[in-house]
Amino acid sequence: MMKNVFTIAFFSLLLLSCSVFKCKKTDAVSKLEGTWELNYISGPRIAFDGLYPNKKPVINFNTKENLVSGNNSCNSYTGKLSVTENKIDFTQPMAATKMMCLDGQGEQVYMSTLSKVTSYSISDDGKTLNFISGDIATMRFTKK
């Protein structure tokens, strides 16, 4: 009898601690939730407004469904969200529309830079999202 009570208590504690741990992990990732607009990208010698003369790229995170989507200034894209704590990976293939884009070279720069991102940070009380490649901040977004 005592052994059964101990076993039940042990497994209850184990289930509770797993769900608490999962909640903490989800809370950290849940800060990504929503839509973010690009306001800085590193690398190109072309001015930001020259890359995106008509429309700035946006990225949207649906952490409940593990999906990422957005618009790269011309075409829409969507894919699986691969994130653990502050590590993020955009190397998996994404589906994208194939409209002809006339303005700027921003679409290619955006998708190429996005594929090199390895981690992220959120600052300014949740208003700024920074994408990092190695130890270099390569993209910055503002919460919409």
Buried (B, 14 or more C-beta within 10 A) or exposed (E): EEEEEEEEEEEEEEEEEEEEEEEEEEEEBEBBEBBBBBBBBEEBEBEBEEBBBEBBBBBBBBBEEEEBBBBBBBBBBBBEBEBEEEEBBBEEEBEBEEEEBEBBBBBBBBBEBBEBBBBBEBEEEEEBBBBBBEEEEBBBBBBE
